[in-house]
Amino acid sequence: MRIPLASRVLAVARLPMLSRGHHFFILTVAVLIVVSLVAFSFDRSAGFSASDVLLRVTTAVSSTSRVSGVNAATNETLGFAKIILLSLKTRTDRRDTIALMCSVTGIKVTTIIDAVETKDIAPKAYPSGAGLKKLLTDRFHPYVGSWRSHMDVLRYIVDNHIETALVLEDDIDWDVHLPEQMIAFARGIRASSGTMRPRFSQDELARAPYGLDWDIIHFAPSRVDSAPASLNGYDAYSKYTDEYRQSDGIIGAGCQGGWFCWLSLMDKVGLQETERMILPSYNTIGLAAIAVSYTGAQRLLYYLSYSELPDTVDRSISALLQQGYVHGWSMVPPLMAEWKVHDIADSDLLPGDTETYGGANNSNGHSPGIGNSVHRSFRTLFRPEMYWDTRNADLEEVQAGQNELVQAAQRVTEDDAEDTAIVEAPEVKVDEKDVTISMPATAAQTDAGADTDTTSTR
């Protein structure tokens, strides 16, 4: 008696015997796993191309938040409950750009919160504390609007009981491989479980790719300083592999006057070309892309609005991190960065009038330290098709096709003429006794109904 393959496998594995239906199910799952691993290995080994990104559009648009565990990092909200865009209503240009970026990488902004300007805030609603004195100066007065805008985001998270949210400012840029980079980060933070942070609970493992033991995560800082050894007891950090990380050359080229400078910290811990590091946030500055948990939003709303504001909102958060009032993570090199076009339009906080705009555009922009920038990918994805050139080429092809049809028609006409001549020629019939020649009846004979025998015998 022949034993089915599934039964033999289960016997070797010393698993209980199952029904034929269960055997088929197990084999099907095994085949799917093998195929997925092969496809994943092929994708990881392939380079970036326009077709790769366009393929992502057709597949990632249908992704849902039902994916659980670490794999949720690749869904349309990157494993967060919401993705929130903070943007002035007047910056429709940036909202257009974010829509394109999300469509290319299969990401979905779930909520847009309108940023506010200082002139729209009642002085009675200004924050209190030492930070207010700084914010009332001419240089920093526009930052009151920035503070209020971020408080509105925090209040939205608290009001709606959002467990985790990724908050993006509208000048952000990221890599075309961001979903893959996010799942690498999720694996990295999980690998640090039990050393740099407490072990993941079963609930976190099941549905929270980055865990829930944090208030804020900085994905696009402009500066990161690790905590001193006197606080950590050691230099706390964790390395993880990210095969889509940009090269050291690109990272180093982004350094500008002490900002976006990561190589010294990378050299200190000996990062390889395909590695990033995660460390507890200490003196971390930059709000272009942050993740905030529900409890983090509560704490930040309390310290930055209800209590006294010590500085501008970004530096106030840095102060809270250094004091240990809030806790979070930073990564080096960062996953995202601000897109700069080297024009007054780069900032919504600096004064300017219409005459100062238009000196640069997106074709001259860059994002410090980002390798396969989504912004720069547009130049390949949406390269002009040169309609008129292709149209002329198409017309030439059509004309050539028409010429072929005419020639074919002429050949058919000539063939028909030859066939007609053959039909009207005398038909020779060979009999056993004699030879007869049959001539076609003339038209006159046909019309007159003549019954004349046109056959002659020789």
VEXKOL-39696 format. One record per residue (C-alpha): residue number from 0; x, y, z. Coordinates in pm, 1 decimal. Example, Ala and Ser with C-alpha at 12.3 -4.5 7.8 and 13.67 -1.06 7.14 Angstrom:
! VEXKOL-39696
SITE  torba         X         Y         Z
SITE      0    1230.0    -450.0     780.0
SITE      1    1367.0    -106.0     714.0
! end
This chain:
! VEXKOL-39696
SITE  torba         X         Y         Z
SITE      0       0.0       0.0       0.0
SITE      1     140.8     337.6    -106.1
SITE      2     162.3     593.2     177.2
SITE      3      85.4     951.8      67.4
SITE      4     379.7    1190.6      72.2
SITE      5     216.8    1414.5     332.5
SITE      6     170.9    1116.3     563.9
SITE      7     536.5    1019.4     526.7
SITE      8     646.1    1375.5     604.8
SITE      9     424.4    1386.9     911.2
SITE     10     549.9    1047.5    1023.2
SITE     11     910.3    1161.4    1001.4
SITE     12     820.5    1477.3    1192.1
SITE     13     636.4    1258.9    1446.9
SITE     14     319.1    1463.5    1404.9
SITE     15     -24.6    1309.8    1446.2
SITE     16    -188.0    1161.4    1136.4
SITE     17    -432.3    1398.7     972.8
SITE     18    -703.1    1360.5     714.3
SITE     19    -629.6    1380.0     341.3
SITE     20    -779.1    1731.8     338.4
SITE     21    -538.6    1845.5     608.7
SITE     22    -247.7    1691.6     419.8
SITE     23    -338.9    1884.4     106.9
SITE     24    -372.4    2206.1     307.1
SITE     25     -29.6    2164.3     466.9
SITE     26     137.0    2092.8     133.4
SITE     27     -33.7    2395.4     -22.2
SITE     28      89.3    2622.7     255.7
SITE     29     441.8    2480.8     222.6
SITE     30     446.1    2546.6    -152.0
SITE     31     322.9    2903.0    -102.4
SITE     32     594.9    2966.8     155.9
SITE     33     867.1    2838.8     -77.7
SITE     34     736.4    3046.2    -369.5
SITE     35     717.8    3356.3    -148.1
SITE     36    1074.5    3309.3     -27.7
SITE     37    1202.2    3271.8    -383.0
SITE     38    1015.3    3581.2    -497.6
SITE     39    1135.8    3776.2    -194.2
SITE     40    1496.9    3678.0    -258.4
SITE     41    1466.4    3780.9    -622.1
SITE     42    1316.2    4116.7    -527.7
SITE     43    1587.6    4186.5    -272.5
SITE     44    1858.6    4111.6    -525.9
SITE     45    1705.4    4332.1    -794.9
SITE     46    1788.4    4698.3    -829.6
SITE     47    1551.1    4991.1    -843.3
SITE     48    1366.5    5050.7   -1166.7
SITE     49    1061.0    5240.6   -1276.0
SITE     50     875.7    4914.8   -1340.3
SITE     51     946.8    4803.5    -981.3
SITE     52     777.6    5111.0    -844.0
SITE     53     485.7    5098.6   -1085.8
SITE     54     436.7    4733.1    -993.3
SITE     55     418.8    4836.4    -629.8
SITE     56     132.8    5069.3    -720.5
SITE     57     -77.6    4785.5    -857.8
SITE     58     -15.4    4558.4    -561.5
SITE     59      13.1    4784.3    -258.5
SITE     60    -303.5    4981.5    -327.4
SITE     61    -504.1    4675.1    -228.8
SITE     62    -314.9    4622.2      97.1
SITE     63    -510.7    4644.1     421.1
SITE     64    -441.9    4678.0     789.1
SITE     65    -548.0    4316.0     844.7
SITE     66    -186.2    4205.2     813.1
SITE     67     -62.0    4135.8    1163.2
SITE     68     267.5    4128.3    1347.0
SITE     69     588.9    4247.7    1191.0
SITE     70     447.8    4222.8     838.4
SITE     71     202.5    4502.9     915.4
SITE     72     498.4    4737.8     861.1
SITE     73     443.1    4700.7     486.2
SITE     74      70.3    4780.0     475.1
SITE     75     -66.4    5107.6     337.7
SITE     76     -24.7    5285.2     673.5
SITE     77     317.8    5126.1     740.5
SITE     78     191.0    4945.2    1049.4
SITE     79      44.6    5253.3    1219.7
SITE     80    -323.0    5308.5    1289.4
SITE     81    -315.9    5636.7    1094.7
SITE     82     -87.7    5840.8     872.9
SITE     83    -150.1    6210.4     932.7
SITE     84     -33.1    6486.4     699.7
SITE     85      22.1    6831.2     851.0
SITE     86      -1.9    7096.7     581.0
SITE     87    -109.6    7455.8     530.4
SITE     88    -421.5    7486.3     316.2
SITE     89    -230.5    7727.6      95.0
SITE     90      44.9    7473.8      15.7
SITE     91    -157.0    7286.6    -243.6
SITE     92     167.7    7229.4    -433.7
SITE     93     300.7    7016.3    -151.1
SITE     94     -25.3    6826.2    -113.8
SITE     95      -5.8    6738.6    -483.5
SITE     96     347.9    6609.0    -429.9
SITE     97     251.9    6397.4    -128.7
SITE     98     -31.6    6241.8    -331.1
SITE     99     217.4    6140.1    -602.0
SITE    100     467.6    6007.4    -348.7
SITE    101     206.8    5793.8    -175.8
SITE    102      75.6    5657.7    -506.5
SITE    103     426.6    5553.2    -609.8
SITE    104     510.5    5372.4    -284.9
SITE    105     166.4    5230.7    -200.5
SITE    106     115.8    5443.8     109.7
SITE    107    -210.5    5607.2     218.2
SITE    108    -248.9    5933.5     407.6
SITE    109    -560.1    5875.7     615.6
SITE    110    -598.5    6225.2     762.2
SITE    111    -496.4    6576.4     660.2
SITE    112    -482.8    6837.0     934.8
SITE    113    -465.2    7199.2     825.7
SITE    114    -166.9    7375.6     976.6
SITE    115    -226.7    7723.2    1116.4
SITE    116     -32.0    8046.9    1101.3
SITE    117      53.2    8269.8    1394.5
SITE    118    -179.5    8547.2    1274.0
SITE    119    -474.4    8309.3    1310.8
SITE    120    -406.5    8234.9    1679.3
SITE    121    -556.7    8449.6    1952.5
SITE    122    -283.4    8584.3    2183.5
SITE    123    -481.3    8448.0    2478.9
SITE    124    -417.6    8099.5    2342.2
SITE    125     -39.1    8142.8    2325.5
SITE    126     163.8    7900.5    2537.8
SITE    127     310.2    8009.0    2868.2
SITE    128     662.5    7962.1    2994.3
SITE    129    1013.3    8063.0    2893.2
SITE    130     951.2    7956.8    2535.9
SITE    131     691.2    8229.2    2485.8
SITE    132     947.9    8507.0    2528.6
SITE    133    1149.5    8354.2    2245.6
SITE    134     841.9    8300.8    2029.2
SITE    135     740.4    8664.9    2060.1
SITE    136    1059.4    8787.2    1892.0
SITE    137    1038.6    8883.8    1525.5
SITE    138    1251.7    8589.5    1415.6
SITE    139    1058.7    8320.8    1599.2
SITE    140     708.5    8466.4    1600.7
SITE    141     602.7    8246.8    1301.8
SITE    142     694.3    7943.9    1515.5
SITE    143     384.2    8002.9    1727.9
SITE    144     187.9    7868.7    1431.3
SITE    145     415.0    7565.7    1411.2
SITE    146     360.1    7497.8    1781.4
SITE    147     -18.5    7526.4    1750.3
SITE    148     -25.4    7304.8    1439.8
SITE    149     152.3    7022.0    1619.1
SITE    150     -73.5    7063.6    1923.6
SITE    151    -373.8    7020.8    1692.2
SITE    152    -226.5    6691.0    1570.1
SITE    153    -168.8    6569.0    1925.8
SITE    154    -521.4    6669.8    2026.1
SITE    155    -662.8    6482.3    1723.8
SITE    156    -478.1    6165.6    1832.0
SITE    157    -607.0    6198.8    2187.9
SITE    158    -965.5    6286.6    2087.7
SITE    159    -989.2    5987.3    1856.1
SITE    160    -803.9    5738.4    2079.4
SITE    161    -551.4    5656.7    1805.8
SITE    162    -303.4    5400.1    1933.7
SITE    163     -18.1    5498.9    1698.9
SITE    164      10.5    5755.7    1421.4
SITE    165     279.6    5853.0    1173.0
SITE    166     279.2    6233.2    1143.7
SITE    167     431.5    6379.9     825.9
SITE    168     502.6    6741.8     742.2
SITE    169     433.4    6823.9     377.7
SITE    170     797.8    6880.7     277.3
SITE    171     903.6    6525.0     358.2
SITE    172    1085.1    6284.1     126.5
SITE    173    1157.5    5913.3     158.2
SITE    174    1313.1    5622.4     -29.3
SITE    175    1116.0    5431.5    -292.7
SITE    176    1184.0    5119.2     -83.7
SITE    177    1032.3    5267.0     234.2
SITE    178     795.7    4971.7     306.4
SITE    179    1091.7    4731.2     295.4
SITE    180    1293.2    4970.0     513.2
SITE    181    1010.4    4988.8     765.7
SITE    182     986.9    4612.8     802.5
SITE    183    1366.0    4604.7     852.9
SITE    184    1326.8    4865.4    1127.9
SITE    185    1047.1    4659.9    1286.6
SITE    186    1270.3    4353.5    1290.8
SITE    187    1552.5    4563.4    1433.2
SITE    188    1346.6    4699.4    1721.4
SITE    189    1220.6    4349.0    1796.8
SITE    190    1575.2    4212.8    1795.3
SITE    191    1662.4    4464.7    2068.2
SITE    192    1388.8    4323.0    2289.9
SITE    193    1528.1    4221.0    2625.8
SITE    194    1844.6    4430.8    2592.5
SITE    195    1776.9    4790.0    2488.9
SITE    196    1407.6    4768.3    2579.8
SITE    197    1180.3    4526.2    2770.5
SITE    198    1077.0    4211.0    2594.4
SITE    199     782.2    4236.9    2358.4
SITE    200     453.4    4122.7    2507.4
SITE    201     240.9    3870.4    2322.1
SITE    202       1.8    4151.7    2230.9
SITE    203     284.7    4358.4    2080.3
SITE    204     419.3    4060.6    1887.4
SITE    205      75.6    3993.2    1742.6
SITE    206     -27.4    4339.3    1623.5
SITE    207     233.3    4609.8    1688.8
SITE    208     532.7    4585.8    1450.5
SITE    209     732.3    4848.2    1644.4
SITE    210     601.9    4762.2    1988.9
SITE    211     407.4    5002.0    2211.6
SITE    212     672.5    5089.7    2469.0
SITE    213     745.5    5438.8    2331.8
SITE    214     601.6    5789.1    2315.6
SITE    215     768.6    5921.1    2001.2
SITE    216     986.5    5787.9    1717.6
SITE    217    1191.8    6024.9    1502.0
SITE    218    1214.6    5909.0    1138.8
SITE    219    1354.7    6231.0     989.6
SITE    220    1571.3    6405.6    1249.7
SITE    221    1818.2    6673.2    1151.1
SITE    222    2030.8    6601.9    1457.3
SITE    223    2077.7    6303.1    1689.5
SITE    224    2303.2    6295.5    1995.8
SITE    225    2319.8    5979.8    2205.0
SITE    226    2269.2    5990.7    2579.9
SITE    227    2585.2    6015.7    2791.4
SITE    228    2719.1    5700.8    2950.7
SITE    229    2636.3    5840.8    3295.6
SITE    230    2266.1    5802.5    3212.0
SITE    231    2275.2    5481.1    3013.6
SITE    232    2547.1    5305.9    3206.5
SITE    233    2673.8    5216.3    2858.7
SITE    234    2623.3    5337.3    2504.0
SITE    235    2282.7    5183.1    2439.7
SITE    236    2212.6    5110.0    2077.1
SITE    237    2114.8    4821.6    1852.9
SITE    238    2228.4    4750.4    1497.4
SITE    239    2003.4    4600.1    1234.9
SITE    240    2032.4    4508.4     867.4
SITE    241    1866.7    4719.1     599.7
SITE    242    1972.2    4611.7     250.7
SITE    243    1812.9    4923.3     100.8
SITE    244    2016.5    5165.7     308.8
SITE    245    2188.6    5441.1     113.2
SITE    246    2567.5    5442.5      77.0
SITE    247    2808.7    5620.5     309.7
SITE    248    2890.6    5862.3      28.4
SITE    249    2529.6    5977.6      -5.2
SITE    250    2492.9    6000.7     371.6
SITE    251    2809.7    6204.3     410.8
SITE    252    2716.2    6442.6     127.8
SITE    253    2405.8    6547.8     323.8
SITE    254    2603.8    6696.2     615.0
SITE    255    2545.6    7072.6     635.3
SITE    256    2698.9    7285.2     909.2
SITE    257    2650.2    7031.8    1186.7
SITE    258    2305.8    6923.7    1068.1
SITE    259    2227.4    6592.9     894.3
SITE    260    2575.8    6469.4     994.0
SITE    261    2572.3    6099.3    1077.4
SITE    262    2907.4    5951.8     975.6
SITE    263    3087.5    6013.4    1306.2
SITE    264    2821.6    5828.3    1504.1
SITE    265    2813.1    5552.6    1241.0
SITE    266    3192.4    5515.0    1260.4
SITE    267    3177.5    5508.4    1638.9
SITE    268    2964.6    5192.9    1641.0
SITE    269    3117.1    5044.5    1325.0
SITE    270    2809.0    5035.6    1103.5
SITE    271    2844.7    4838.0     780.3
SITE    272    2708.6    4955.9     444.6
SITE    273    2382.0    4767.1     494.3
SITE    274    2327.6    4852.1     861.3
SITE    275    2142.7    5113.5    1062.5
SITE    276    2139.9    5170.9    1435.8
SITE    277    1852.1    5230.8    1677.9
SITE    278    1916.0    5426.1    1994.7
SITE    279    1704.6    5581.8    2270.8
SITE    280    1620.8    5940.8    2174.0
SITE    281    1810.1    6196.6    2378.7
SITE    282    1904.2    6519.2    2203.6
SITE    283    1703.5    6450.7    1888.6
SITE    284    1570.6    6742.8    1684.2
SITE    285    1338.4    6738.7    1384.0
SITE    286     962.4    6696.8    1340.1
SITE    287     936.8    6637.8     963.5
SITE    288     835.2    6274.4    1024.7
SITE    289     753.4    6140.5    1371.3
SITE    290     545.5    5855.8    1507.6
SITE    291     341.5    5927.7    1819.0
SITE    292     160.9    5679.8    2041.1
SITE    293    -162.5    5757.5    2223.7
SITE    294      10.3    5786.0    2560.5
SITE    295     286.7    5987.4    2396.7
SITE    296      30.0    6231.8    2255.0
SITE    297    -120.1    6268.5    2600.7
SITE    298     214.8    6342.1    2760.3
SITE    299     327.6    6581.7    2488.0
SITE    300      -2.7    6771.5    2492.6
SITE    301      31.0    6809.4    2867.7
SITE    302     394.0    6924.7    2867.5
SITE    303     381.0    7140.6    2554.1
SITE    304      38.7    7303.9    2589.1
SITE    305    -103.9    7270.5    2938.8
SITE    306     229.3    7321.8    3114.5
SITE    307     499.6    7575.3    3038.2
SITE    308     670.2    7561.2    2699.9
SITE    309    1049.5    7583.6    2745.4
SITE    310    1149.7    7656.7    2381.9
SITE    311    1032.9    7608.8    2022.8
SITE    312     829.6    7290.4    1985.1
SITE    313    1110.4    7075.1    1839.6
SITE    314    1365.3    7181.9    2100.1
SITE    315    1106.1    7147.6    2375.7
SITE    316    1052.7    6783.2    2278.5
SITE    317    1429.8    6733.6    2282.9
SITE    318    1437.3    6879.2    2635.7
SITE    319    1160.2    6642.5    2747.6
SITE    320    1356.4    6347.4    2607.5
SITE    321    1670.7    6454.1    2791.2
SITE    322    1478.2    6494.0    3115.6
SITE    323    1319.4    6152.7    3072.6
SITE    324     963.8    6287.3    3077.7
SITE    325     895.0    6118.4    2744.2
SITE    326    1069.9    5825.0    2578.8
SITE    327    1130.7    5725.0    2220.1
SITE    328    1362.1    5596.8    1949.4
SITE    329    1585.4    5747.3    1684.9
SITE    330    1768.8    5577.3    1400.1
SITE    331    2094.4    5658.7    1222.9
SITE    332    2103.4    5713.9     935.3
SITE    333    1740.0    5833.1     928.6
SITE    334    1477.5    5679.8     700.0
SITE    335    1336.9    6013.1     579.0
SITE    336    1444.5    6373.3     528.0
SITE    337    1309.2    6711.7     426.9
SITE    338    1301.5    6791.9      53.9
SITE    339    1483.4    7119.3     -17.2
SITE    340    1468.4    7326.3    -337.8
SITE    341    1700.5    7604.6    -209.0
SITE    342    1436.1    7873.7    -230.5
SITE    343    1233.3    8082.2      15.4
SITE    344     947.4    7840.1     -59.5
SITE    345    1135.4    7579.1     146.7
SITE    346    1004.0    7735.8     467.1
SITE    347     656.6    7835.4     576.6
SITE    348     808.7    7996.9     885.5
SITE    349    1032.6    8255.3     720.7
SITE    350     890.3    8585.1     591.1
SITE    351     876.3    8646.0     218.0
SITE    352     664.5    8794.3     -58.4
SITE    353     571.6    8684.0    -408.8
SITE    354     872.4    8857.6    -560.2
SITE    355    1111.2    8630.5    -369.5
SITE    356     959.0    8306.2    -499.2
SITE    357    1027.2    8111.9    -814.4
SITE    358    1406.7    8112.1    -800.3
SITE    359    1418.4    7731.6    -795.0
SITE    360    1192.4    7434.3    -852.0
SITE    361    1172.8    7065.1    -771.3
SITE    362    1414.9    6970.2   -1048.7
SITE    363    1691.1    7131.0    -840.5
SITE    364    1583.7    6981.4    -509.9
SITE    365    1743.3    6722.4    -286.0
SITE    366    1685.8    6544.5      44.6
SITE    367    1997.6    6503.0     263.4
SITE    368    2111.0    6142.3     291.0
SITE    369    1823.0    5980.5      98.5
SITE    370    1935.7    5733.1    -166.3
SITE    371    1652.4    5639.9    -404.5
SITE    372    1446.7    5950.4    -336.4
SITE    373    1079.2    5932.8    -434.1
SITE    374    1101.8    6293.2    -552.9
SITE    375    1386.8    6208.1    -788.5
SITE    376    1214.4    5891.1    -905.6
SITE    377     946.5    6106.9   -1067.3
SITE    378    1193.1    6204.4   -1339.9
SITE    379    1212.6    5841.7   -1449.8
SITE    380     856.2    5736.3   -1385.3
SITE    381     698.5    6031.4   -1563.0
SITE    382     954.9    6087.3   -1838.2
SITE    383     787.7    6260.5   -2136.1
SITE    384     653.8    6016.7   -2393.4
SITE    385     720.3    6264.4   -2678.5
SITE    386     372.2    6220.7   -2822.8
SITE    387     433.5    6403.9   -3150.4
SITE    388     750.3    6209.2   -3227.4
SITE    389     581.3    5879.6   -3152.2
SITE    390     275.5    5992.0   -3348.2
SITE    391     485.1    6062.7   -3659.0
SITE    392     651.7    5726.3   -3620.1
SITE    393     309.4    5566.5   -3586.6
SITE    394     187.3    5746.7   -3900.1
SITE    395     487.8    5620.5   -4095.0
SITE    396     410.7    5270.6   -3975.9
SITE    397      45.0    5310.7   -4074.9
SITE    398     146.8    5441.0   -4420.2
SITE    399     379.3    5145.0   -4466.2
SITE    400      97.2    4915.1   -4366.9
SITE    401    -138.1    5082.3   -4616.4
SITE    402     119.0    5040.7   -4893.6
SITE    403     141.1    4672.5   -4812.4
SITE    404    -239.2    4645.7   -4828.6
SITE    405    -247.6    4818.0   -5169.6
SITE    406      20.5    4584.4   -5302.4
SITE    407    -166.3    4287.3   -5163.7
SITE    408    -488.3    4407.7   -5327.9
SITE    409    -309.4    4442.4   -5659.6
SITE    410    -178.5    4087.8   -5630.2
SITE    411    -529.7    3962.7   -5555.4
SITE    412    -664.9    4147.0   -5861.8
SITE    413    -398.5    3994.2   -6083.9
SITE    414    -470.8    3649.1   -5943.0
SITE    415    -843.8    3694.2   -6005.6
SITE    416    -774.0    3794.1   -6368.2
SITE    417    -566.5    3481.7   -6420.0
SITE    418    -840.6    3268.8   -6263.9
SITE    419   -1101.3    3425.1   -6496.3
SITE    420    -887.9    3354.3   -6804.1
SITE    421    -853.4    2993.4   -6701.1
SITE    422   -1228.5    2956.9   -6654.8
SITE    423   -1308.8    3101.4   -7004.2
SITE    424   -1048.9    2891.5   -7188.7
SITE    425   -1172.2    2582.6   -7383.0
SITE    426   -1216.2    2286.9   -7157.1
SITE    427   -1069.5    1965.6   -7295.3
SITE    428   -1237.0    1643.1   -7194.8
SITE    429   -1076.0    1309.0   -7274.7
SITE    430   -1311.9    1012.6   -7321.7
SITE    431   -1235.2     650.2   -7400.6
SITE    432   -1373.9     671.6   -7759.6
SITE    433   -1331.1    1029.8   -7869.7
SITE    434   -1216.8    1375.6   -7776.5
SITE    435   -1468.4    1655.1   -7718.0
SITE    436   -1416.5    2024.0   -7680.9
SITE    437   -1677.3    2218.2   -7476.1
SITE    438   -1701.0    2591.2   -7539.7
SITE    439   -1873.2    2823.6   -7295.8
SITE    440   -2213.2    2952.6   -7409.8
SITE    441   -2220.4    3310.2   -7532.3
SITE    442   -2423.4    3573.1   -7355.4
SITE    443   -2661.7    3599.3   -7652.2
SITE    444   -2728.9    3229.9   -7641.9
SITE    445   -2793.1    3244.3   -7269.7
SITE    446   -3031.5    3538.4   -7297.7
SITE    447   -3225.4    3376.4   -7589.5
SITE    448   -3258.5    3050.0   -7404.7
SITE    449   -3100.1    2876.0   -7700.6
SITE    450   -3081.7    2503.5   -7680.7
SITE    451   -2804.0    2474.0   -7933.3
SITE    452   -2547.7    2201.9   -7872.4
SITE    453   -2212.8    2369.8   -7882.9
SITE    454   -2020.6    2049.5   -7869.1
SITE    455   -1860.4    1926.5   -8185.5
SITE    456   -1722.2    1585.1   -8242.8
SITE    457   -1405.1    1527.3   -8427.0
! end
